Amino acid sequence: MNTPVDPTKSLSESWDRNAGNWTRAVRGHCIASRAAGTDRAILDALKEKAPARLLDVGCGEGWLVRRIAKDLPCTAVGIDGSADMVASARQADPDNAYHQVTYAALCAGQDSVAGPFDAVVFNFALLQEDVTGPLIGAKNLLAPGGAIFIQTLHPRSPALDGPYLDGWRTETFSGFTEEDWVPMPWFFRTLESWHAAMKQAGLTVIEEREPKSDGSEAPLSLLMICETP
């Protein structure tokens, strides 16, 4: 499929148009990689940090906020650019705070969400070409000693087709046969590109993890934990 003329806009629109499908897929445990270990990986990393305040950027239907608020004595806040996603999160969880905040607002440092936070999370939520802007926005919300947690598709995953070069790709959701999904553009970046983005944002990667499912050597994801120097 050809890359859209404005893939960033199409990416944002796909979250709105796929909101109901995403909610059903997450709550119906239909995403194999999550059950295989990516959910556990981000939860374990956050529990080790034990933040008193956490911000989940790109929270979707709110599963991570719900889970962290249940497992830790933590004030958890979720933000997402999709109004439908935020509404779904609020409906399932009236006890925690969810706000509609676009990535542009986060980059601009608008006072939509009051920090500071001990942990800011991007769990499969950095899919656009410009990740430096959102990372700087997140960095500015960190408390002293705080950390940014990024879980993303592993650049070396054998499940990914295409050249090992930065560039736009398209997720067609062909594995979900029971729903009418709208294709989603997303930006592939190499490990070197990820490191360059962190450096440009003024962050240091203090740890990298490669979660794997039981009995497999292939990484399910790449999990990076970053702090300010």
ChimeraX attribute file (.defattr): number of C-alpha atoms within 10 A of each C-alpha:
attribute: neighborCount
match mode: 1-to-1
recipient: residues
	/A:1	9
	/A:2	8
	/A:3	14
	/A:4	15
	/A:5	8
	/A:6	9
	/A:7	19
	/A:8	19
	/A:9	12
	/A:10	18
	/A:11	20
	/A:12	18
	/A:13	16
	/A:14	17
	/A:15	22
	/A:16	17
	/A:17	17
	/A:18	19
	/A:19	21
	/A:20	16
	/A:21	16
	/A:22	20
	/A:23	19
	/A:24	13
	/A:25	14
	/A:26	15
	/A:27	11
	/A:28	9
	/A:29	12
	/A:30	14
	/A:31	14
	/A:32	9
	/A:33	14
	/A:34	16
	/A:35	12
	/A:36	15
	/A:37	18
	/A:38	25
	/A:39	16
	/A:40	13
	/A:41	20
	/A:42	20
	/A:43	16
	/A:44	12
	/A:45	15
	/A:46	21
	/A:47	12
	/A:48	8
	/A:49	13
	/A:50	17
	/A:51	21
	/A:52	14
	/A:53	20
	/A:54	27
	/A:55	29
	/A:56	22
	/A:57	24
	/A:58	24
	/A:59	27
	/A:60	29
	/A:61	30
	/A:62	28
	/A:63	17
	/A:64	20
	/A:65	26
	/A:66	19
	/A:67	12
	/A:68	19
	/A:69	18
	/A:70	11
	/A:71	12
	/A:72	14
	/A:73	12
	/A:74	16
	/A:75	16
	/A:76	25
	/A:77	24
	/A:78	29
	/A:79	28
	/A:80	24
	/A:81	22
	/A:82	25
	/A:83	18
	/A:84	20
	/A:85	27
	/A:86	24
	/A:87	17
	/A:88	18
	/A:89	26
	/A:90	18
	/A:91	12
	/A:92	13
	/A:93	16
	/A:94	10
	/A:95	10
	/A:96	16
	/A:97	17
	/A:98	27
	/A:99	20
	/A:100	20
	/A:101	21
	/A:102	19
	/A:103	22
	/A:104	13
	/A:105	16
	/A:106	22
	/A:107	17
	/A:108	13
	/A:109	17
	/A:110	12
	/A:111	10
	/A:112	13
	/A:113	18
	/A:114	10
	/A:115	15
	/A:116	18
	/A:117	25
	/A:118	21
	/A:119	28
	/A:120	29
	/A:121	23
	/A:122	23
	/A:123	21
	/A:124	17
	/A:125	17
	/A:126	21
	/A:127	20
	/A:128	19
	/A:129	15
	/A:130	12
	/A:131	19
	/A:132	20
	/A:133	18
	/A:134	23
	/A:135	25
	/A:136	19
	/A:137	19
	/A:138	25
	/A:139	23
	/A:140	16
	/A:141	21
	/A:142	22
	/A:143	15
	/A:144	11
	/A:145	11
	/A:146	20
	/A:147	27
	/A:148	25
	/A:149	21
	/A:150	20
	/A:151	24
	/A:152	18
	/A:153	19
	/A:154	21
	/A:155	20
	/A:156	16
	/A:157	13
	/A:158	10
	/A:159	11
	/A:160	12
	/A:161	9
	/A:162	8
	/A:163	8
	/A:164	13
	/A:165	12
	/A:166	16
	/A:167	14
	/A:168	18
	/A:169	18
	/A:170	17
	/A:171	12
	/A:172	13
	/A:173	13
	/A:174	11
	/A:175	9
	/A:176	13
	/A:177	8
	/A:178	8
	/A:179	15
	/A:180	12
	/A:181	19
	/A:182	18
	/A:183	18
	/A:184	23
	/A:185	25
	/A:186	20
	/A:187	18
	/A:188	24
	/A:189	21
	/A:190	15
	/A:191	16
	/A:192	11
	/A:193	13
	/A:194	18
	/A:195	16
	/A:196	14
	/A:197	18
	/A:198	20
	/A:199	14
	/A:200	15
	/A:201	19
	/A:202	16
	/A:203	22
	/A:204	18
	/A:205	18
	/A:206	12
	/A:207	11
	/A:208	13
	/A:209	14
	/A:210	16
	/A:211	23
	/A:212	18
	/A:213	15
	/A:214	8
	/A:215	6
	/A:216	9
	/A:217	10
	/A:218	15
	/A:219	20
	/A:220	24
	/A:221	23
	/A:222	22
	/A:223	24
	/A:224	22
	/A:225	20
	/A:226	22
	/A:227	20
	/A:228	19
	/A:229	9
